[in-house]
Structure formats: structure tokens, C-alpha cells
Amino acid sequence: MRHCVLVALLASAYIVSGAVIQTDTTTCPTNCEAPTCLCAANNPPGDLPPEEIPQFVLISHDNALDSQPFDIMQTVVGDKVQSNGCNVPVTWFAMFYHSDCIAGWRAQARGDEIAMQTNRFNPTDPFTATDPAPKYDSRDPKTGEPSVAIEISMSRKHWHEYCNISYHDMVGFRAPNYYNNPAIRKALSEEGYLYDATLIERWYPNSPTSPAEDQMLWPYTMDGGIPQECNFMGDEVGKCLKNEKYPGLWEVPLYQAQLPGTGEVMGVGNYGSAEAMMPPIADMEKFLKGQLDARLANGKAPLSLSTIYGWLADESVKVDPTCDNAGCEHPPGPNAEALGKFIDYALKKPEVRFVTFSDLIRWMQDPVPLSQFDEWVQCKVPGVKADLTAVNLTEAEKADAFYMLEEAMPVEVPAPAPAPVPAPAPLPEVAVVVPAPAPAPVAAAPTPAPVATPAAAPATSVPSVTAPAPAAVTEPTSGAASVTTTLAAVIAVLGAMLLAL
């Protein structure tokens, strides 16, 4: 179902400022068309008027998905419901190390998305490190060499085989420590991922992709290359090549938190953490609210808030004081409380919609206006709903994916006017047999003519009622009994026909 054509015609006079981005590392293919391709740009697709552009907010969590991070996140989002009846969802970039199936199932049941992360921190290029433990060994069995493709597919394979989560519901990826390189992106493309969410993005004057606060880069596909500064954190952490192109693979920029007006960068996670060498934040709640206000006032680029367990928890306190290992559970900390209050604040903004990363991509593929979004989003349907046509999964792995089921749905057409109900067929004439004075053999009764089954009534007609089963008929023993039985049978047939009508 594609809504954007009519909207584009109606809103052609309200084109949002911005243009397709062209750099020395990327060009927009002339045949680039949604839903499988979208060129990098400073504005959303669909040519929507500003008031019809939703303000998307994405909450994500990195590292393991087990009971501890899930439960602490539930203290933040668990009881919060959007105006459209949807939960506030979380996208979990979850390695399978320390993760468990129950937490994954609980997350999916509430509308969260399970995306992937490697178990080995620092997936370098070339990929040289691996874990000797058999469960985490990412060496190629044929060559014995470490394989980034195996490392990237390992977590998803575990979630699928041990937890029975479909491949088509696990199509996102973020690298630990934000490592990015051609080997990772090549593996993502070949292993059947829809998107990466690793490349850091910030606005600053003369940026090739986000030159101003109101001209931020939106998600795009890598059909024409990668325009972003992949080496933002240094050449050892990230690099892009000029000739890199991965048709159908999306990049959802990992937006830096920045101070409104000045643009001072405040991190892509661990906001305010001295241990992570982040700039201090005196009032986290006020800071988060300011991030949303700046987006609303400057083009409505998506706002992403990335979390980890250590940022949400108060690690100075143990739930079990006797715990003496690294896996001790901690209660929610001040940051979790601030994030919860921020969500309450955001929910009061009529244009704000909390979505998963794959739902943001689905909207980029099919940009419906805000006034139609709540019906379109179908948040009660679990799993990934984005179009996966360009994703390198087998047909069996894509089976039952939402986009395939949606395409198979019949087009809604106006119901035809109810057809006139046919009159019941006339009753067959019954020959009355008069008994003779002397007993005579009784002639066999003729077989009744078949009665045509009435056509099914249209949906708008009176609902049909199932006729009761006719009572058993006693075998006649005389001519008079034959008359009585035949009349009873005719009346039963007439009654059934009237009930059917």
C-alpha cells in the first residue's frame, strides 16, 4: 500500500528545504526508487508539509539483552503509552553473549525490535581477533582464519536457532564501539541485513551532509555510496572507500547529541559520563528535553537516544548486597529517571512518535503524513514491517514477513449493492394415495426433486441462521402414513429454506 503519491500531489507547494547530497564519495543513481533505494538528503521523502512530518524519537540499547537491562528499561518505558495506543518501543542492538531468549520474547511481545551486535568488541578490518571458546569462535572452518561475516551472523544465528526468532525480524546492526569499515558493510549486505546504525552524524557549518541544525542528514541507502565521515573517531575505528556501494542497505545515522545553537557535541551515548570522558551534564532531564525542542524547531530530523545498562543503572547500589561479581543487578539510577520524565514530556507533543529503527526505515520507504500515521503504523503487529525486497535473505527466511503479507492482502473495493433474495422454489405437488378397500402393495414414493441451495447472502444482508437438523422419519407402513410423512418432509424442507433466507 503506497500512500505517498496522493500526498505528494496535494503538498507539492510545501517541499521541505534541502536537496539530495552529492559528494566526492557518493552520487545519486538515476534509477533510485523507493522502497529499495533512497538517496542521501537533508530532508525527508514525500514532499510533506512541515506540519505533516512526524517527529520521530528512537530509543535504543546496546550490548546484551537479558533480564537486567530489560527490567530496568521497563521502569522507564513499561507503563507509557502513546496517543495512538502504541507502547514506547526500544530497539535492542543485542549480542547473544549474556543475552537470553525470555528477555528477547518479552521485548518482541511489547513491540520492541531486536537488532544485532557482534560479540567481539572491535571488529577491525582486517578482522584478526576471535574468541577461542567454541560458542564464540568466529574462525572460518575452511581456512581457519577469523571471519567478520561469521562474527556478524553469529548473534542472529543464535537468536534464531535457540530462541526461534525469525531472520526477517532481525535485520538491523550496530557495531560495538562504533567500528565501521568496508568489511563490515560488505558482510551486512551479503548476510541479509536491512540497515546499519553505526555511522556517527553531527551538524556543523560546511558539513558535506549536515551543514546546519535545520539541515540534518536523514536515513539513506548505500546504492550511490557513503557520504558520511566514517573516520569521525579516527582512521583505526572507521573508514569508507570511495567505490563502496551496497544496493538496498540502509544507514540510519547515529546522531550526536549537541547543544542547541552552539553545536557542541555531547556524545552518542553515555551522555554526561565522566568515565566515558563525556562532557558533564548538570541536569539530564533538561538536557534531553532540549534535544527534542531543538529537533522540533529545526526540521524534525529523527532524535535518537542510545543507552547501555551502565548508564541506566545506579551501579553504586546492588539489589543483592551479597553479590560480589560483575553480573550484579543494580536499581535504576538518575539517568533512567530523567529518561522517563523526558518521555512523559515528549508524549505531550502531538507530532512526536516513538518508533523502532526499522519502523523509521519503513516510513522512509512509504512516507505517510502525520494525520495518517497512527492507522498506518500497525504497532500491534510484532516484528519488522519494513520492505525487505532488496535484503539478501532466502524466500524461506522472508516467509511470513509483514511486507509480503501486506502485498498479498486484497485491495479494498466498495461492497456491491445487495442482490435481491430469490423467492423460494414452489413446493412439489404431493399426490394423495387413497387406500383401496382391499389391502394392496404400497407403491414406492417418488424421489423428491432436488432443492437448489440459496446463494450466500452478501455481507450487508441479514446473517444466515443454520437450519436445525430434520427429525428422523419413521418408515411408512400404510398409504395414509405415507401421505403424512411426505407432508412432514415437505414442511421441513420449506422451514429450512425460510431459515436459510
C-alpha positions in Angstrom: 0.0 0.0 0.0 1.5 3.3 -1.0 0.0 6.5 0.3 2.7 9.0 -0.7 1.6 9.6 -4.3 -1.6 11.4 -3.4 0.1 13.3 -0.6 2.9 14.4 -2.9 0.4 15.8 -5.4 -1.6 17.6 -2.7 1.5 19.0 -1.0 3.8 19.9 -3.9 3.8 23.5 -2.9 5.3 22.6 0.5 8.6 21.0 -0.4 10.9 21.0 2.6 14.1 22.9 2.1 17.1 20.7 1.4 18.4 18.6 -1.5 19.9 15.3 -2.5 23.5 15.2 -1.2 26.3 14.9 -3.7 29.9 14.4 -2.5 33.1 13.1 -4.0 32.2 9.7 -2.5 28.6 9.4 -3.4 26.2 10.1 -6.3 22.5 9.5 -6.6 21.7 6.8 -9.1 19.2 7.9 -11.7 17.1 4.7 -11.2 16.9 5.1 -7.4 13.3 4.4 -6.3 11.6 3.6 -3.1 11.2 1.2 -1.3 14.6 -0.3 -2.2 16.6 2.8 -2.8 16.7 6.4 -1.3 19.4 8.9 -1.9 21.1 10.8 0.9 19.3 14.1 1.6 18.8 16.8 4.2 15.1 16.4 4.2 12.6 13.5 4.5 11.0 12.0 1.4 7.4 12.6 0.4 7.4 16.4 0.0 5.2 16.6 3.0 4.2 20.0 4.5 6.1 20.6 7.8 3.1 20.1 10.0 2.6 16.6 8.5 6.1 15.4 9.2 6.2 13.3 12.3 8.9 14.0 14.9 10.5 10.5 15.3 12.2 9.6 18.5 14.3 6.4 18.7 15.4 4.8 21.9 18.0 2.0 21.7 20.1 -0.1 24.0 23.4 -1.7 23.1 25.1 -4.9 24.3 23.3 -7.8 26.0 19.6 -8.3 26.2 18.8 -10.3 29.4 16.5 -9.7 32.4 18.7 -7.0 33.9 18.6 -4.4 31.1 15.1 -5.4 30.1 13.7 -5.0 33.6 15.5 -1.7 34.2 14.2 -0.4 30.8 10.7 -1.4 31.8 10.9 1.0 34.7 11.5 3.7 32.1 9.1 2.8 29.3 6.9 0.0 30.5 3.8 1.9 31.6 4.0 4.7 29.0 1.5 4.6 26.0 1.5 7.0 23.1 -1.7 8.8 22.0 -2.2 6.2 19.2 -2.2 3.3 21.7 1.3 2.2 20.9 3.9 1.4 23.5 7.1 3.4 23.6 9.3 0.8 21.8 13.0 0.1 22.2 15.4 -1.2 19.6 17.8 -3.6 21.2 21.2 -4.0 19.5 21.8 -7.3 21.2 24.8 -9.6 21.0 24.0 -13.1 22.2 26.7 -13.0 24.8 24.8 -12.9 28.2 21.5 -12.5 26.3 18.6 -14.8 26.9 15.5 -15.9 25.0 13.0 -14.9 27.6 14.1 -11.3 27.5 14.0 -11.4 23.7 10.5 -12.8 23.7 9.3 -10.2 26.2 10.8 -7.4 24.2 9.2 -8.6 20.9 5.8 -9.0 22.6 5.7 -5.4 23.7 6.6 -4.1 20.2 10.4 -3.7 20.6 12.8 -4.6 17.8 15.7 -7.0 18.2 18.7 -5.9 16.1 22.2 -7.3 16.2 25.6 -6.5 17.6 28.8 -8.6 17.4 30.1 -10.4 20.4 33.7 -9.4 19.7 34.3 -5.8 20.5 36.5 -4.0 17.9 35.5 -5.8 14.6 38.6 -4.4 12.8 39.5 -4.6 9.1 41.2 -6.9 8.5 39.4 -8.9 11.2 42.1 -10.6 13.2 40.7 -11.3 16.7 38.4 -14.1 17.7 37.3 -15.9 20.9 38.8 -19.4 21.4 35.6 -20.6 23.2 33.8 -22.8 20.7 30.5 -21.0 21.3 32.0 -17.7 20.2 34.6 -18.9 17.7 34.3 -16.8 14.5 37.0 -18.5 12.5 36.2 -19.8 9.1 36.2 -23.6 9.3 37.6 -23.9 5.8 40.5 -21.5 6.2 40.9 -21.3 10.0 41.1 -17.5 9.7 38.9 -15.1 11.6 35.8 -14.2 9.6 33.9 -10.9 10.0 31.0 -12.4 8.2 30.7 -15.3 10.7 31.2 -12.8 13.6 28.3 -10.6 12.3 26.0 -13.5 11.6 26.8 -15.3 14.8 24.4 -13.4 17.1 21.5 -13.6 14.7 22.0 -17.4 14.2 21.9 -17.9 17.9 18.7 -15.8 18.4 17.1 -17.8 15.6 18.2 -21.3 16.5 17.9 -21.1 20.3 15.0 -18.6 20.6 13.1 -19.2 17.3 13.1 -15.6 16.3 12.7 -15.2 12.5 15.6 -13.9 10.4 13.3 -11.4 8.8 12.7 -9.8 12.2 16.4 -9.3 12.9 17.7 -7.1 10.1 19.5 -4.2 11.9 23.1 -3.9 13.1 25.3 -1.6 15.2 29.0 -2.4 15.7 30.3 -2.2 19.3 32.5 0.9 19.9 31.1 2.2 16.6 33.7 0.4 14.5 32.9 0.7 10.8 34.7 -0.4 7.7 34.2 -1.9 4.3 34.5 -5.5 5.6 31.6 -5.0 8.0 29.3 -3.3 5.4 30.1 -6.0 2.8 29.2 -8.7 5.3 26.0 -6.9 6.3 24.9 -6.7 2.6 25.8 -10.3 1.9 24.4 -11.7 5.1 20.9 -10.2 4.6 20.7 -7.1 6.8 18.4 -4.2 6.0 20.3 -1.4 7.9 23.3 -0.4 9.8 23.1 2.2 12.6 26.8 2.8 13.3 28.0 5.9 11.4 28.1 9.0 13.7 26.5 12.2 12.4 26.6 15.7 13.6 25.8 19.1 12.2 28.4 21.9 11.7 28.9 24.7 9.1 30.2 23.4 5.8 29.5 19.7 6.7 29.0 17.8 3.5 26.0 16.0 5.0 24.5 18.2 7.8 25.6 21.8 7.2 23.1 23.3 9.7 20.9 22.4 12.6 17.9 22.5 10.3 19.6 20.6 7.5 20.4 17.3 9.1 21.1 14.1 7.2 18.2 11.6 7.1 18.5 7.8 6.6 19.5 6.7 3.1 20.6 3.6 1.2 24.1 3.0 0.1 23.3 2.4 -3.6 25.2 5.5 -4.6 27.9 5.3 -1.9 28.5 6.7 1.6 28.6 10.4 2.1 29.3 10.5 5.8 32.6 11.0 7.6 33.3 7.4 8.6 36.5 8.2 10.4 34.9 10.6 12.9 36.5 8.6 15.7 39.8 8.1 13.9 41.1 6.0 11.0 41.5 2.9 13.1 37.9 3.0 14.2 36.2 3.9 10.9 36.9 4.2 7.2 34.9 4.3 4.0 36.1 3.8 0.4 35.1 5.9 -2.5 33.8 3.0 -4.5 31.7 1.4 -1.7 28.2 0.7 -2.9 25.7 -1.6 -1.3 22.3 -1.5 -3.0 19.4 -1.7 -0.6 21.5 -1.4 2.5 20.3 1.5 4.7 22.3 3.7 7.0 20.4 5.2 9.9 22.8 7.9 11.2 23.9 7.7 14.8 23.1 11.3 15.7 25.4 13.1 18.1 23.7 14.9 21.0 24.6 18.5 20.5 24.0 21.7 22.5 21.3 23.8 20.6 22.8 26.8 18.9 26.4 26.1 19.6 26.6 22.6 18.2 28.9 21.4 21.0 28.9 17.6 20.8 27.8 15.7 23.9 28.2 12.1 22.7 26.1 9.4 21.1 25.5 7.5 24.3 26.8 7.6 27.9 25.7 11.2 28.0 27.3 13.1 30.8 29.5 10.1 31.9 32.9 11.2 33.3 34.2 7.6 33.0 33.4 7.7 29.2 35.1 11.1 29.1 31.8 12.8 28.0 31.1 16.4 28.8 29.3 16.8 32.1 25.6 17.4 32.2 24.2 19.0 35.3 20.5 18.4 34.6 19.9 15.3 32.4 16.2 15.8 32.2 16.5 19.4 31.0 19.2 18.3 28.6 17.1 15.6 27.0 14.1 17.9 26.7 16.3 20.5 25.0 17.4 17.9 22.4 13.8 17.3 21.4 12.9 21.0 21.4 15.8 21.7 19.0 14.6 19.0 16.6 11.1 20.3 16.6 12.3 23.8 15.8 14.8 22.8 13.2 13.4 20.5 10.5 12.3 17.4 12.6 15.3 15.2 11.9 15.0 12.0 13.9 16.1 12.1 17.5 18.0 9.0 18.6 18.9 8.3 22.3 21.3 5.4 22.7 21.6 3.7 26.1 23.5 1.0 27.9 22.9 -0.8 31.2 25.6 1.1 33.0 24.1 4.4 32.0 20.6 3.5 33.1 21.6 1.7 36.4 22.9 3.1 39.7 26.0 0.9 39.8 26.9 2.3 43.3 24.0 0.2 44.7 23.4 -3.6 44.5 20.0 -5.1 44.6 21.5 -8.0 46.4 24.2 -6.7 48.8 25.9 -10.1 49.0 26.6 -10.2 45.2 30.3 -10.0 44.6 30.7 -10.5 40.8 30.5 -8.3 37.7 26.9 -9.5 36.9 25.3 -7.9 40.0 21.9 -6.3 39.4 21.5 -2.6 40.2 18.5 -0.5 40.6 17.5 2.3 38.2 19.7 5.4 38.5 19.1 9.1 38.0 19.6 8.8 34.2 16.8 6.3 34.0 14.5 8.6 36.0 15.5 11.5 33.7 14.8 9.5 30.6 11.4 8.5 31.9 10.5 12.1 32.6 11.7 13.1 29.1 9.4 10.5 27.6 6.5 11.9 29.5 7.4 15.4 28.2 7.7 14.1 24.6 4.3 12.3 24.8 2.6 15.6 25.3 3.9 16.8 21.9 1.2 16.0 19.3 3.8 15.5 16.5 6.1 13.1 18.4 6.1 9.4 17.6 8.3 6.9 19.2 9.3 4.2 16.8 11.8 1.4 16.2 14.7 1.8 13.8 13.1 -0.5 11.2 9.8 1.4 11.5 11.6 4.6 10.7 13.0 2.9 7.6 9.5 1.7 6.7 8.3 5.3 6.9 11.2 6.4 4.7 10.1 3.8 2.2 6.5 4.9 2.4 6.3 8.4 3.9 2.7 8.8 5.1 1.6 12.2 6.6 1.3 12.5 10.4 -2.5 12.6 10.0 -2.4 9.0 8.6 0.5 7.7 10.6 -1.4 6.1 13.5 -3.5 3.9 11.3 -0.5 3.1 9.1 2.0 2.1 11.7 0.2 -1.1 13.0 2.2 -1.2 16.1 0.2 -4.1 17.5 1.8 -6.3 14.8 5.1 -7.5 16.3 8.3 -7.8 14.3 9.9 -5.8 11.4 7.4 -4.4 9.0 9.7 -2.6 6.6 10.0 -3.7 2.9 12.8 -6.4 2.6 12.7 -6.8 -1.1 16.4 -5.8 -1.5 17.6 -7.7 1.5 19.7 -10.8 0.8 17.6 -13.4 2.6 16.1 -16.5 1.1 12.5 -16.7 0.3 12.1 -19.2 3.1 13.7 -16.7 5.5 11.4 -13.9 4.3 8.3 -16.1 4.5 5.5 -14.5 6.6 7.4 -11.2 6.8 4.9 -8.3 7.2 5.7 -6.6 3.9 4.9 -9.8 1.9 1.7 -10.4 3.8 0.7 -6.8 3.2 1.3 -7.0 -0.5 -0.8 -10.2 -0.6 -3.8 -8.5 1.0 -6.7 -7.9 -1.4 -7.3 -4.3 -2.5 -10.3 -2.9 -0.7 -13.2 -2.1 -3.0 -16.7 -0.8 -2.3 -19.1 -3.6 -1.5 -21.6 -4.2 -4.2 -25.3 -3.5 -3.6 -27.0 -6.5 -2.1 -28.5 -8.8 -4.7 -32.3 -9.4 -4.4 -33.0 -12.5 -2.4 -34.6 -15.2 -4.6 -38.1 -16.4 -3.8 -38.2 -19.9 -2.5 -38.9 -22.6 -5.1 -42.6 -23.7 -5.3 -43.4 -26.8 -3.2 -43.6 -30.0 -5.2 -47.2 -31.3 -5.6 -48.0 -34.2 -3.3 -50.1 -37.0 -4.7 -52.6 -38.3 -2.2 -52.9 -42.0 -2.2 -56.4 -43.2 -1.2 -56.3 -46.7 0.2 -58.3 -49.3 -1.6 -60.9 -51.4 0.3 -58.7 -54.5 -0.1 -55.1 -54.3 1.0 -52.7 -53.7 -1.9 -48.9 -53.3 -2.1 -47.8 -49.8 -1.4 -46.1 -48.2 -4.4 -42.7 -46.6 -3.6 -42.9 -42.9 -3.1 -41.2 -40.9 -5.9 -37.8 -39.3 -5.1 -38.3 -35.6 -4.3 -36.9 -33.2 -6.8 -33.6 -31.7 -5.6 -34.0 -28.3 -3.9 -31.5 -25.6 -5.1 -29.3 -24.2 -2.4 -29.9 -20.5 -2.0 -27.0 -18.2 -2.9 -24.9 -16.9 0.0 -26.2 -13.6 1.2 -23.9 -10.6 0.8 -22.1 -9.2 3.9 -24.8 -6.5 4.3 -27.7 -8.9 4.4 -29.3 -10.4 7.4 -26.9 -13.0 8.9 -27.8 -16.6 7.9 -29.1 -19.0 10.5 -28.2 -22.6 10.4 -31.3 -24.7 10.0 -31.8 -27.4 12.6 -31.3 -31.0 11.5 -34.6 -32.6 10.5 -36.0 -35.2 12.8 -35.7 -38.8 11.8 -38.7 -40.0 9.7 -40.3 -43.3 10.6 -40.6 -45.8 7.7 -44.3 -45.7 6.5 -46.4 -48.8 7.0 -49.6 -47.8 5.1 -50.8 -45.5 2.4 -52.2 -43.0 5.0 -48.8 -43.0 6.8 -47.1 -42.3 3.5 -49.2 -39.2 3.0 -48.5 -37.8 6.5 -44.8 -38.5 6.2 -44.4 -36.9 2.8 -46.3 -33.7 4.0 -44.0 -33.6 7.1 -40.9 -33.8 4.9 -42.1 -31.0 2.6 -42.8 -28.8 5.6 -39.3 -29.5 7.0 -37.7 -28.6 3.6 -39.8 -25.3 3.5 -38.8 -24.4 7.0 -35.1 -25.0 6.3 -35.4 -22.8 3.1 -37.0 -20.0 5.0 -34.4 -20.1 7.8 -31.7 -20.0 5.1 -33.2 -16.9 3.7 
